[in-house]
Structures are given as structure tokens and as C-alpha cells.
Amino acid sequence: MPLRDHFEPPYDRVPYDGLHGMWPTRMIDNLFDQLPPQYFVAPQVQLGARLEFDVATYRIEDGGPSLSTNDGAGGVATMIAPPKPTLDLECELPAQDEYEVRIYDHEHGRRLVATVEIVSPSNKDRPENRRAFVAKCAALLQQDVCVSIVDIVTARHSNLYIELLELMGLADPSFGSNPSPIYAVTCRGDKLRRRPHVKTWAHPLAIGQPLPTLPIGLKDDLWITLDLEWSYEQTCKYLGITRLG
């Protein structure tokens, strides 16, 4: 069945969040039986912005919090309040939705080996959001994680795959000077040669055309496949989207 434009009538009657939320589950259905016993697959969902921080020691004394650091002489110096900041700026944290499918290697400390990133409108709507998404994918590739990106968001015209390549000083000539805003791609680092390489399996998408099957690398000599067409159609069926055309 063809790819639908979920941001135009009649398919926009079903919120894109519904498709976005259910598609990972159908992808897992497709991948589960292919995985060797040492691997497992799970969804990863994050809604909106999240700020994380790490403090070496967090102590509660006299009913209130304090930050503790080593004073260099073997003792502990306690700072009741920090000094006046050198800069205090009002800002707006970019809110992004993240929907992923993650594959882990249980025998090697639950190491992340592959991830499927389903692009949301918020990933593409602002420069800082695009930079955050691209930086995340680049960091995963540096950690030898196979990264697949599936983008059917027609309401935003950026191409995050092309921006990821640009971050690494690379380009994909097959996408031309005006790349399609919708695409599916798998990227994987290759360190078997003297200099690192990145291999990609990229497919520009088009409304009215079927979706491709993507390779998913668990390790250099072990690959499975993600049938995007099957998982997409199953999702559309469960949500009643197939009846809207």
C-alpha cells in the first residue's frame, strides 16, 4: 500500500501522535522473531524537553539540600549557596518528542547496538531541535550503534539525514541539491579499515509509493531487516487510517 500524507486531508483526521506512538510497537513485532537469543528489543519514548544533571554528592543536612565537594585536604567542604552567577539568561528549552526502537545485546552488559529513530514534527521545526537530533545520531554512530532514521513528516521540509552527513563533512549525491524531506535510511560506522567510514542505505520517499525494507546491523557480520511497509500498514490498519482514503 502507498505512503500517505498524514498532514493533509483526509489522513490528518487521525493525529500524527497516534501513528507516531503505535508504529514502534509494530516495528518490534517485525524485528522480534529475527533476533538471536542474546538480543532484545524495546521501545523508548520521551515526550517534551528533559533536563538532566549529575552531581557528585548530594547531601541533606538540617532538612535542606547542599552541594558537597572535596576540599583537597581529605575533608569535605560544604557550600550552602553558590556564588553569584557570571551570567543569568532567560531561555526556552526546546521541547522534542522522541519515539525510538532500541535493540540491546544482553550478553555484553545490555549494550545498545541499534536504534530506529522515528522523526516527529518537533524534531524538524526549529534549528536547535534539528541540531539536537543530528548530534544525538552522530554520538550513537561514534559508539558503534547502527542508526536508522524514518521520516515521513511532510509538514517540515528539512532533511535530518543530510544534516547529519553535513555535520560529519559528508554528502549523499543521490539526494541532489533539493533533497526530499521524507526518507528512510540506515547508517552504520565501519572501523574495519584504517580510517573510519560511515555506510548508509538511504531511500528518498514519495507519497503514494511503498516504503522500503531497511537493514539493521547488530554487529559487523550479523544483520536483520526492518520491513517498514509491513509495520506501517499494520499501524494504519489498527488506527483505522486505511479506511480514510
Accessible surface in RSA format (square Angstrom, percent):
REM  Atomic radii and reference values for relative SASA: ProtOr
REM  Chains: A
REM  Algorithm: Lee & Richards
REM  Probe-radius: 1.40
REM  Slices: 20
REM RES _ NUM      All-atoms   Total-Side   Main-Chain    Non-polar    All polar
REM                ABS   REL    ABS   REL    ABS   REL    ABS   REL    ABS   REL
RES MET A   1   133.19  69.0  99.41  65.8  33.78  80.4  71.22  60.5  61.97  82.1
RES PRO A   2    52.96  38.6  51.81  47.2   1.15   4.2  52.53  43.4   0.43   2.7
RES LEU A   3     2.27   1.3   0.52   0.4   1.75   4.4   0.60   0.4   1.67   4.5
RES ARG A   4    12.54   5.3  10.17   5.2   2.37   5.6   5.28   7.2   7.26   4.4
RES ASP A   5    29.43  20.6  28.44  28.3   0.98   2.3  11.18  26.3  18.25  18.2
RES HIS A   6     5.37   2.9   2.07   1.4   3.30   8.4   0.41   0.4   4.96   5.8
RES PHE A   7    49.51  24.8  29.47  18.3  20.03  52.1  32.14  19.5  17.37  49.7
RES GLU A   8    94.41  54.2  94.25  71.3   0.16   0.4  26.40  51.1  68.01  55.5
RES PRO A   9   101.71  74.1  81.61  74.4  20.10  73.1  81.79  67.5  19.92 123.8
RES PRO A  10    47.86  34.9  46.27  42.2   1.59   5.8  47.84  39.5   0.02   0.1
RES TYR A  11    39.86  18.6  39.86  22.7   0.00   0.0  18.36  13.8  21.50  26.5
RES ASP A  12    64.36  45.1  45.07  44.9  19.29  45.6  14.24  33.5  50.12  50.0
RES ARG A  13   174.28  73.2 141.49  72.1  32.79  78.1  55.64  76.0 118.64  71.9
RES VAL A  14    29.05  19.1  26.50  24.0   2.55   6.1  27.25  23.7   1.80   4.9
RES PRO A  15    92.39  67.3  84.19  76.7   8.20  29.8  92.37  76.3   0.01   0.1
RES TYR A  16    19.11   8.9  11.14   6.3   7.97  20.7  11.36   8.5   7.75   9.6
RES ASP A  17    87.46  61.3  82.93  82.5   4.54  10.7  22.87  53.8  64.59  64.4
RES GLY A  18    28.45  35.1   0.00   N/A  28.45  35.1  25.20  69.1   3.26   7.3
RES LEU A  19     1.45   0.8   1.45   1.0   0.00   0.0   1.45   1.0   0.00   0.0
RES HIS A  20     1.51   0.8   0.93   0.6   0.58   1.5   0.58   0.6   0.93   1.1
RES GLY A  21    33.64  41.5   0.00   N/A  33.64  41.5  17.78  48.8  15.86  35.5
RES MET A  22    61.08  31.6  55.01  36.4   6.07  14.5  60.01  51.0   1.07   1.4
RES TRP A  23     0.37   0.2   0.37   0.2   0.00   0.0   0.37   0.2   0.00   0.0
RES PRO A  24     2.00   1.5   2.00   1.8   0.00   0.0   2.00   1.7   0.00   0.0
RES THR A  25    62.43  44.4  61.53  62.4   0.90   2.2  39.24  52.7  23.19  35.1
RES ARG A  26    33.95  14.3  33.95  17.3   0.00   0.0   0.00   0.0  33.95  20.6
RES MET A  27     0.00   0.0   0.00   0.0   0.00   0.0   0.00   0.0   0.00   0.0
RES ILE A  28    26.92  15.3  26.92  20.1   0.00   0.0  26.92  19.4   0.00   0.0
RES ASP A  29    65.52  45.9  46.88  46.7  18.64  44.1  15.95  37.5  49.57  49.4
RES ASN A  30    32.92  22.7  23.73  22.9   9.19  22.1   3.74   9.0  29.18  28.2
RES LEU A  31     0.00   0.0   0.00   0.0   0.00   0.0   0.00   0.0   0.00   0.0
RES PHE A  32   131.86  66.0 126.37  78.3   5.49  14.3 126.37  76.6   5.49  15.7
RES ASP A  33   130.13  91.2  95.99  95.5  34.14  80.7  37.72  88.8  92.41  92.2
RES GLN A  34    65.61  36.7  42.10  30.8  23.50  56.0  36.46  77.6  29.15  22.1
RES LEU A  35    23.77  13.2   4.65   3.3  19.12  48.1   4.84   3.4  18.93  50.9
RES PRO A  36    38.16  27.8  30.52  27.8   7.64  27.8  37.40  30.9   0.76   4.7
RES PRO A  37   142.27 103.7 106.24  96.8  36.03 131.0 118.58  97.9  23.69 147.2
RES GLN A  38    38.70  21.6  32.68  23.9   6.02  14.3   7.14  15.2  31.56  23.9
RES TYR A  39    13.95   6.5   2.36   1.3  11.60  30.2   0.85   0.6  13.10  16.2
RES PHE A  40    71.51  35.8  68.72  42.6   2.80   7.3  71.51  43.4   0.00   0.0
RES VAL A  41    18.51  12.2   0.67   0.6  17.84  43.0   0.67   0.6  17.84  48.4
RES ALA A  42    30.47  28.0  29.86  46.1   0.61   1.4  30.37  42.8   0.10   0.3
RES PRO A  43    73.71  53.7  57.35  52.3  16.36  59.5  57.47  47.5  16.24 100.9
RES GLN A  44    59.12  33.1  56.58  41.4   2.54   6.0   4.69  10.0  54.43  41.3
RES VAL A  45    78.73  51.8  48.95  44.3  29.79  71.8  48.95  42.5  29.79  80.8
RES GLN A  46    32.66  18.3  28.03  20.5   4.64  11.0  14.97  31.9  17.69  13.4
RES LEU A  47   119.46  66.5  92.40  66.1  27.06  68.0  92.60  65.0  26.86  72.3
RES GLY A  48    19.48  24.0   0.00   N/A  19.48  24.0  18.42  50.5   1.07   2.4
RES ALA A  49    51.64  47.5  16.86  26.0  34.77  79.1  21.53  30.3  30.11  79.8
RES ARG A  50   144.63  60.7 111.38  56.8  33.26  79.2  47.87  65.4  96.76  58.6
RES LEU A  51   135.14  75.3 109.15  78.1  25.99  65.3 109.86  77.2  25.27  68.0
RES GLU A  52   121.76  69.9  94.40  71.4  27.36  65.1  43.72  84.6  78.04  63.7
RES PHE A  53   169.98  85.0 134.97  83.6  35.01  91.1 144.48  87.6  25.50  73.0
RES ASP A  54   141.21  98.9 107.20 106.7  34.02  80.4  38.35  90.3 102.86 102.6
RES VAL A  55    56.55  37.2  34.84  31.5  21.71  52.3  37.91  32.9  18.64  50.6
RES ALA A  56   107.08  98.5  58.77  90.7  48.31 109.9  71.35 100.5  35.73  94.6
RES THR A  57    60.23  42.8  56.46  57.2   3.77   9.0  35.00  47.0  25.24  38.1
RES TYR A  58   137.55  64.2 108.76  61.9  28.80  74.9  82.03  61.6  55.52  68.4
RES ARG A  59    88.70  37.2  84.34  43.0   4.36  10.4  23.48  32.1  65.22  39.5
RES ILE A  60   124.32  70.7  93.89  69.9  30.43  73.3  93.89  67.6  30.43  82.6
RES GLU A  61    65.49  37.6  53.64  40.6  11.85  28.2  32.16  62.2  33.33  27.2
RES ASP A  62   159.48 111.7 108.10 107.6  51.37 121.5  46.13 108.6 113.35 113.0
RES GLY A  63    78.52  96.8   0.00   N/A  78.52  96.8  36.32  99.7  42.20  94.5
RES GLY A  64    25.06  30.9   0.00   N/A  25.06  30.9  23.76  65.2   1.30   2.9
RES PRO A  65    90.86  66.2  73.85  67.3  17.01  61.8  74.01  61.1  16.85 104.7
RES SER A  66     9.45   8.0   4.32   5.8   5.13  11.8   9.45  20.1   0.00   0.0
RES LEU A  67    81.31  45.3  80.31  57.5   1.00   2.5  80.31  56.4   1.00   2.7
RES SER A  68     5.74   4.9   1.97   2.6   3.77   8.7   2.13   4.5   3.61   5.1
RES THR A  69    84.78  60.3  76.11  77.2   8.67  20.7  68.87  92.5  15.91  24.0
RES ASN A  70   108.81  75.0  79.79  77.1  29.02  69.9  33.86  81.5  74.95  72.4
RES ASP A  71    76.55  53.6  41.10  40.9  35.45  83.8  23.95  56.4  52.60  52.5
RES GLY A  72    74.55  91.9   0.00   N/A  74.55  91.9  38.73 106.3  35.82  80.2
RES ALA A  73    90.99  83.7  52.64  81.2  38.35  87.2  64.40  90.7  26.59  70.4
RES GLY A  74    71.58  88.3   0.00   N/A  71.58  88.3  36.13  99.2  35.45  79.4
RES GLY A  75    30.32  37.4   0.00   N/A  30.32  37.4  28.94  79.4   1.38   3.1
RES VAL A  76    88.97  58.5  58.59  53.0  30.38  73.2  58.59  50.9  30.38  82.4
RES ALA A  77    46.52  42.8  38.12  58.8   8.40  19.1  45.43  64.0   1.08   2.9
RES THR A  78    52.50  37.3  22.35  22.7  30.15  71.9  15.71  21.1  36.78  55.6
RES MET A  79    89.86  46.5  81.32  53.8   8.53  20.3  81.59  69.4   8.27  11.0
RES ILE A  80   146.70  83.5 124.36  92.6  22.35  53.9 124.43  89.6  22.27  60.4
RES ALA A  81    70.03  64.4  52.71  81.3  17.32  39.4  53.78  75.7  16.25  43.0
RES PRO A  82   100.46  73.2  84.12  76.7  16.34  59.4  84.12  69.4  16.34 101.6
RES PRO A  83   104.10  75.9  86.34  78.7  17.76  64.6  98.34  81.2   5.77  35.8
RES LYS A  84   189.17  92.3 160.68  98.6  28.49  67.8 109.35  98.4  79.82  85.0
RES PRO A  85    85.38  62.2  64.87  59.1  20.51  74.6  74.85  61.8  10.53  65.5
RES THR A  86   145.60 103.6 107.03 108.5  38.57  91.9  86.67 116.4  58.93  89.1
RES LEU A  87   125.30  69.8 102.75  73.5  22.55  56.7 106.86  75.0  18.44  49.6
RES ASP A  88   125.77  88.1  94.53  94.1  31.24  73.9  28.15  66.2  97.62  97.4
RES LEU A  89   126.17  70.3 101.57  72.7  24.60  61.8 103.42  72.6  22.75  61.2
RES GLU A  90   180.68 103.7 140.93 106.6  39.76  94.7  60.38 116.8 120.30  98.2
RES CYS A  91   100.83  76.3  64.73  72.2  36.11  84.9  37.37  94.7  63.47  68.4
RES GLU A  92   132.48  76.1 111.94  84.7  20.54  48.9  44.60  86.3  87.88  71.7
RES LEU A  93    98.16  54.7  83.41  59.7  14.75  37.1  83.48  58.6  14.68  39.5
RES PRO A  94    42.18  30.7  36.16  33.0   6.02  21.9  36.16  29.9   6.02  37.4
RES ALA A  95    57.89  53.2  47.87  73.9  10.02  22.8  48.23  67.9   9.66  25.6
RES GLN A  96    20.38  11.4  19.87  14.5   0.50   1.2   6.67  14.2  13.70  10.4
RES ASP A  97    38.07  26.7  38.07  37.9   0.00   0.0   0.32   0.8  37.75  37.6
RES GLU A  98    40.09  23.0  37.31  28.2   2.78   6.6   7.70  14.9  32.39  26.4
RES TYR A  99    20.07   9.4  18.68  10.6   1.39   3.6   4.58   3.4  15.49  19.1
RES GLU A 100     0.08   0.0   0.08   0.1   0.00   0.0   0.00   0.0   0.08   0.1
RES VAL A 101     0.08   0.0   0.00   0.0   0.08   0.2   0.00   0.0   0.08   0.2
RES ARG A 102    51.29  21.5  51.29  26.1   0.00   0.0   0.98   1.3  50.31  30.5
RES ILE A 103     0.80   0.5   0.80   0.6   0.00   0.0   0.80   0.6   0.00   0.0
RES TYR A 104    21.28   9.9  21.28  12.1   0.00   0.0  10.87   8.2  10.42  12.8
RES ASP A 105     3.68   2.6   3.68   3.7   0.00   0.0   0.00   0.0   3.68   3.7
RES HIS A 106   122.26  66.8 113.63  79.0   8.63  22.1  77.10  79.5  45.16  52.5
RES GLU A 107   121.97  70.0  88.26  66.8  33.71  80.3  32.37  62.6  89.61  73.2
RES HIS A 108   116.42  63.6  98.41  68.4  18.02  46.1  76.01  78.3  40.42  47.0
RES GLY A 109    73.01  90.0   0.00   N/A  73.01  90.0  42.58 116.9  30.43  68.1
RES ARG A 110   142.88  60.0 132.67  67.6  10.21  24.3  32.93  45.0 109.95  66.6
RES ARG A 111   104.80  44.0  98.12  50.0   6.68  15.9  60.36  82.5  44.44  26.9
RES LEU A 112    28.54  15.9  22.43  16.0   6.11  15.4  22.43  15.7   6.11  16.5
RES VAL A 113     1.69   1.1   1.24   1.1   0.44   1.1   1.24   1.1   0.44   1.2
RES ALA A 114     0.83   0.8   0.83   1.3   0.00   0.0   0.83   1.2   0.00   0.0
RES THR A 115     1.42   1.0   0.37   0.4   1.05   2.5   0.62   0.8   0.79   1.2
RES VAL A 116     1.05   0.7   1.05   1.0   0.00   0.0   1.05   0.9   0.00   0.0
RES GLU A 117     3.75   2.2   3.75   2.8   0.00   0.0   0.28   0.5   3.47   2.8
RES ILE A 118     3.11   1.8   0.49   0.4   2.62   6.3   0.49   0.4   2.62   7.1
RES VAL A 119     0.04   0.0   0.00   0.0   0.04   0.1   0.00   0.0   0.04   0.1
RES SER A 120     1.47   1.2   1.47   2.0   0.00   0.0   1.47   3.1   0.00   0.0
RES PRO A 121    33.45  24.4  33.37  30.4   0.08   0.3  33.45  27.6   0.00   0.0
RES SER A 122    21.13  17.9  18.15  24.2   2.99   6.9  19.59  41.7   1.55   2.2
RES ASN A 123     2.91   2.0   2.91   2.8   0.00   0.0   0.00   0.0   2.91   2.8
RES LYS A 124     2.38   1.2   0.00   0.0   2.38   5.7   0.00   0.0   2.38   2.5
RES ASP A 125    57.71  40.4  33.10  32.9  24.61  58.2   6.63  15.6  51.08  50.9
RES ARG A 126    70.94  29.8  70.78  36.1   0.15   0.4  31.91  43.6  39.03  23.7
RES PRO A 127    69.57  50.7  67.93  61.9   1.64   6.0  69.37  57.3   0.20   1.2
RES GLU A 128    56.07  32.2  52.07  39.4   4.00   9.5  25.02  48.4  31.05  25.3
RES ASN A 129     0.88   0.6   0.88   0.8   0.00   0.0   0.00   0.0   0.88   0.8
RES ARG A 130    48.09  20.2  48.09  24.5   0.00   0.0   0.84   1.1  47.25  28.6
RES ARG A 131   152.13  63.9 145.88  74.4   6.26  14.9  74.93 102.4  77.21  46.8
RES ALA A 132    46.44  42.7  32.19  49.7  14.24  32.4  41.33  58.2   5.11  13.5
RES PHE A 133    11.50   5.8   7.32   4.5   4.19  10.9  11.50   7.0   0.00   0.0
RES VAL A 134     7.79   5.1   7.52   6.8   0.27   0.7   7.79   6.8   0.00   0.0
RES ALA A 135    53.17  48.9  47.67  73.6   5.50  12.5  48.89  68.9   4.28  11.3
RES LYS A 136    45.98  22.4  38.02  23.3   7.96  19.0  44.85  40.4   1.13   1.2
RES CYS A 137     0.32   0.2   0.32   0.4   0.00   0.0   0.14   0.4   0.18   0.2
RES ALA A 138    13.26  12.2  12.51  19.3   0.75   1.7  12.63  17.8   0.62   1.6
RES ALA A 139    39.92  36.7  37.92  58.5   1.99   4.5  39.17  55.2   0.74   2.0
RES LEU A 140    16.56   9.2  16.56  11.8   0.00   0.0  16.56  11.6   0.00   0.0
RES LEU A 141     9.47   5.3   5.09   3.6   4.38  11.0   5.61   3.9   3.86  10.4
RES GLN A 142   139.14  77.8 120.02  87.7  19.12  45.5  41.78  88.9  97.36  73.8
RES GLN A 143   114.76  64.2  95.67  69.9  19.09  45.4  41.86  89.1  72.90  55.3
RES ASP A 144    63.32  44.4  57.44  57.2   5.88  13.9  20.87  49.1  42.45  42.3
RES VAL A 145     2.76   1.8   2.58   2.3   0.18   0.4   2.58   2.2   0.18   0.5
RES CYS A 146     0.53   0.4   0.17   0.2   0.36   0.8   0.00   0.0   0.53   0.6
RES VAL A 147     0.00   0.0   0.00   0.0   0.00   0.0   0.00   0.0   0.00   0.0
RES SER A 148     0.27   0.2   0.27   0.4   0.00   0.0   0.00   0.0   0.27   0.4
RES ILE A 149     0.40   0.2   0.40   0.3   0.00   0.0   0.40   0.3   0.00   0.0
RES VAL A 150     0.47   0.3   0.04   0.0   0.43   1.0   0.04   0.0   0.43   1.2
RES ASP A 151     0.00   0.0   0.00   0.0   0.00   0.0   0.00   0.0   0.00   0.0
RES ILE A 152     1.47   0.8   0.69   0.5   0.78   1.9   0.69   0.5   0.78   2.1
RES VAL A 153     0.00   0.0   0.00   0.0   0.00   0.0   0.00   0.0   0.00   0.0
RES THR A 154    26.91  19.1  18.81  19.1   8.09  19.3  17.19  23.1   9.72  14.7
RES ALA A 155    43.20  39.7  17.78  27.4  25.42  57.8  28.37  40.0  14.83  39.3
RES ARG A 156    88.47  37.1  86.43  44.1   2.04   4.9  20.63  28.2  67.85  41.1
RES HIS A 157   148.17  81.0 127.73  88.8  20.44  52.3  94.08  97.0  54.10  62.9
RES SER A 158    27.05  22.9  17.22  23.0   9.82  22.6   9.49  20.2  17.56  24.6
RES ASN A 159     7.80   5.4   2.67   2.6   5.13  12.3   2.67   6.4   5.13   5.0
RES LEU A 160     0.30   0.2   0.00   0.0   0.30   0.8   0.00   0.0   0.30   0.8
RES TYR A 161     0.85   0.4   0.85   0.5   0.00   0.0   0.00   0.0   0.85   1.1
RES ILE A 162    26.57  15.1  26.57  19.8   0.00   0.0  26.57  19.1   0.00   0.0
RES GLU A 163    49.59  28.5  46.07  34.9   3.51   8.4  21.98  42.5  27.61  22.5
RES LEU A 164     0.62   0.3   0.62   0.4   0.00   0.0   0.62   0.4   0.00   0.0
RES LEU A 165     6.73   3.7   6.73   4.8   0.00   0.0   6.73   4.7   0.00   0.0
RES GLU A 166   110.02  63.2  90.82  68.7  19.20  45.7  36.10  69.8  73.92  60.3
RES LEU A 167   106.26  59.2  74.64  53.4  31.63  79.5  81.82  57.5  24.44  65.8
RES MET A 168    61.88  32.0  31.54  20.9  30.33  72.2  29.34  24.9  32.54  43.1
RES GLY A 169    67.68  83.5   0.00   N/A  67.68  83.5  37.33 102.4  30.35  68.0
RES LEU A 170    82.84  46.1  71.95  51.5  10.90  27.4  77.64  54.5   5.20  14.0
RES ALA A 171    82.83  76.2  56.99  87.9  25.84  58.8  58.20  82.0  24.63  65.2
RES ASP A 172    24.55  17.2  16.28  16.2   8.27  19.6   6.25  14.7  18.30  18.3
RES PRO A 173   124.63  90.8  97.60  89.0  27.03  98.3 109.27  90.2  15.35  95.4
RES SER A 174    89.76  75.9  51.41  68.6  38.35  88.3  56.40 120.1  33.36  46.7
RES PHE A 175    13.09   6.5   0.77   0.5  12.32  32.1   4.88   3.0   8.21  23.5
RES GLY A 176    51.73  63.8   0.00   N/A  51.73  63.8  35.97  98.7  15.77  35.3
RES SER A 177   124.34 105.1  79.94 106.7  44.40 102.3  58.04 123.6  66.30  92.9
RES ASN A 178   137.82  95.0 117.39 113.4  20.43  49.2  29.61  71.3 108.21 104.6
RES PRO A 179    34.73  25.3  27.40  25.0   7.33  26.6  27.58  22.8   7.15  44.4
RES SER A 180    29.57  25.0  19.02  25.4  10.55  24.3  22.17  47.2   7.40  10.4
RES PRO A 181    34.48  25.1  34.48  31.4   0.00   0.0  34.48  28.5   0.00   0.0
RES ILE A 182     8.28   4.7   8.28   6.2   0.00   0.0   8.28   6.0   0.00   0.0
RES TYR A 183     0.00   0.0   0.00   0.0   0.00   0.0   0.00   0.0   0.00   0.0
RES ALA A 184     0.00   0.0   0.00   0.0   0.00   0.0   0.00   0.0   0.00   0.0
RES VAL A 185     0.00   0.0   0.00   0.0   0.00   0.0   0.00   0.0   0.00   0.0
RES THR A 186     0.00   0.0   0.00   0.0   0.00   0.0   0.00   0.0   0.00   0.0
RES CYS A 187     0.02   0.0   0.02   0.0   0.00   0.0   0.00   0.0   0.02   0.0
RES ARG A 188    25.06  10.5  24.76  12.6   0.30   0.7   4.56   6.2  20.49  12.4
RES GLY A 189    15.67  19.3   0.00   N/A  15.67  19.3   7.76  21.3   7.91  17.7
RES ASP A 190    11.72   8.2   9.99   9.9   1.73   4.1   6.78  16.0   4.94   4.9
RES LYS A 191   125.51  61.2  99.20  60.9  26.31  62.6  66.71  60.0  58.79  62.6
RES LEU A 192   138.92  77.4 103.83  74.3  35.08  88.2 106.83  75.0  32.09  86.3
RES ARG A 193   128.15  53.8 109.85  56.0  18.31  43.6  45.17  61.7  82.99  50.3
RES ARG A 194   246.26 103.4 205.59 104.8  40.66  96.8  85.37 116.7 160.89  97.5
RES ARG A 195   185.73  78.0 184.63  94.1   1.10   2.6  61.51  84.1 124.22  75.3
RES PRO A 196   105.28  76.7  84.75  77.3  20.53  74.6  85.09  70.3  20.19 125.5
RES HIS A 197    72.05  39.4  64.28  44.7   7.77  19.9  48.17  49.6  23.88  27.8
RES VAL A 198    48.83  32.1  20.64  18.7  28.19  67.9  20.64  17.9  28.19  76.5
RES LYS A 199    87.71  42.8  83.69  51.4   4.02   9.6  40.68  36.6  47.02  50.1
RES THR A 200    47.83  34.0  20.77  21.1  27.06  64.5   5.44   7.3  42.39  64.1
RES TRP A 201    85.73  34.4  80.26  38.9   5.46  12.8  57.82  30.8  27.91  45.3
RES ALA A 202    28.12  25.9   3.04   4.7  25.08  57.0   3.04   4.3  25.08  66.4
RES HIS A 203    65.10  35.6  63.49  44.1   1.62   4.1  42.66  44.0  22.44  26.1
RES PRO A 204    72.81  53.1  52.36  47.7  20.46  74.4  52.51  43.4  20.30 126.2
RES LEU A 205    15.03   8.4   4.86   3.5  10.16  25.6   7.46   5.2   7.57  20.4
RES ALA A 206    49.79  45.8  43.52  67.2   6.27  14.3  47.26  66.6   2.53   6.7
RES ILE A 207    79.68  45.3  56.79  42.3  22.89  55.2  56.79  40.9  22.89  62.1
RES GLY A 208    39.23  48.4   0.00   N/A  39.23  48.4  22.35  61.3  16.88  37.8
RES GLN A 209   102.40  57.3 101.73  74.3   0.68   1.6  26.13  55.6  76.27  57.8
RES PRO A 210    85.26  62.1  72.02  65.7  13.24  48.1  72.02  59.5  13.24  82.3
RES LEU A 211    11.51   6.4   0.63   0.5  10.87  27.3   0.83   0.6  10.68  28.7
RES PRO A 212    23.63  17.2  12.76  11.6  10.87  39.5  23.56  19.5   0.07   0.4
RES THR A 213    68.28  48.6  50.90  51.6  17.38  41.4  31.17  41.9  37.10  56.1
RES LEU A 214     0.00   0.0   0.00   0.0   0.00   0.0   0.00   0.0   0.00   0.0
RES PRO A 215    29.63  21.6  28.93  26.4   0.70   2.6  29.00  23.9   0.63   3.9
RES ILE A 216     0.92   0.5   0.92   0.7   0.00   0.0   0.92   0.7   0.00   0.0
RES GLY A 217     0.00   0.0   0.00   N/A   0.00   0.0   0.00   0.0   0.00   0.0
RES LEU A 218     2.23   1.2   0.00   0.0   2.23   5.6   0.00   0.0   2.23   6.0
RES LYS A 219    92.52  45.1  91.74  56.3   0.79   1.9  43.43  39.1  49.09  52.3
RES ASP A 220    80.10  56.1  58.56  58.3  21.54  50.9  22.57  53.1  57.53  57.4
RES ASP A 221   121.17  84.9  87.11  86.7  34.06  80.5  45.78 107.8  75.39  75.2
RES LEU A 222    47.76  26.6  46.60  33.3   1.17   2.9  47.76  33.5   0.00   0.0
RES TRP A 223    88.59  35.6  62.62  30.3  25.97  61.0  56.00  29.9  32.59  52.9
RES ILE A 224    10.83   6.2   6.53   4.9   4.30  10.4  10.68   7.7   0.15   0.4
RES THR A 225    68.26  48.5  68.08  69.0   0.17   0.4  46.22  62.1  22.04  33.3
RES LEU A 226     0.00   0.0   0.00   0.0   0.00   0.0   0.00   0.0   0.00   0.0
RES ASP A 227    48.22  33.8  48.13  47.9   0.09   0.2   7.70  18.1  40.52  40.4
RES LEU A 228     0.00   0.0   0.00   0.0   0.00   0.0   0.00   0.0   0.00   0.0
RES GLU A 229    32.93  18.9  32.93  24.9   0.00   0.0  32.81  63.5   0.12   0.1
RES TRP A 230   100.13  40.2  94.41  45.7   5.72  13.4  79.50  42.4  20.63  33.5
RES SER A 231     0.00   0.0   0.00   0.0   0.00   0.0   0.00   0.0   0.00   0.0
RES TYR A 232     0.13   0.1   0.13   0.1   0.00   0.0   0.13   0.1   0.00   0.0
RES GLU A 233    27.44  15.8  25.83  19.5   1.61   3.8  21.77  42.1   5.66   4.6
RES GLN A 234    44.19  24.7  44.17  32.3   0.02   0.1   0.08   0.2  44.11  33.5
RES THR A 235     0.00   0.0   0.00   0.0   0.00   0.0   0.00   0.0   0.00   0.0
RES CYS A 236     0.00   0.0   0.00   0.0   0.00   0.0   0.00   0.0   0.00   0.0
RES LYS A 237   131.54  64.2 123.55  75.8   8.00  19.0  71.00  63.9  60.54  64.5
RES TYR A 238   133.65  62.4 100.63  57.3  33.02  85.9  63.49  47.7  70.16  86.5
RES LEU A 239    47.93  26.7  26.78  19.2  21.14  53.2  31.49  22.1  16.43  44.2
RES GLY A 240     9.08  11.2   0.00   N/A   9.08  11.2   4.89  13.4   4.19   9.4
RES ILE A 241     0.66   0.4   0.66   0.5   0.00   0.0   0.66   0.5   0.00   0.0
RES THR A 242    56.80  40.4  30.90  31.3  25.90  61.7  22.01  29.6  34.79  52.6
RES ARG A 243   193.05  81.1 160.54  81.8  32.51  77.4  73.41 100.3 119.64  72.5
RES LEU A 244    32.45  18.1  18.94  13.5  13.51  34.0  21.18  14.9  11.28  30.3
RES GLY A 245    84.16 103.8   0.00   N/A  84.16 103.8  47.62 130.7  36.53  81.8
END  Absolute sums over single chains surface
CHAIN  1 A    14037.4      10751.0       3286.4       7934.1       6103.3
END  Absolute sums over all chains
TOTAL         14037.4      10751.0       3286.4       7934.1       6103.3
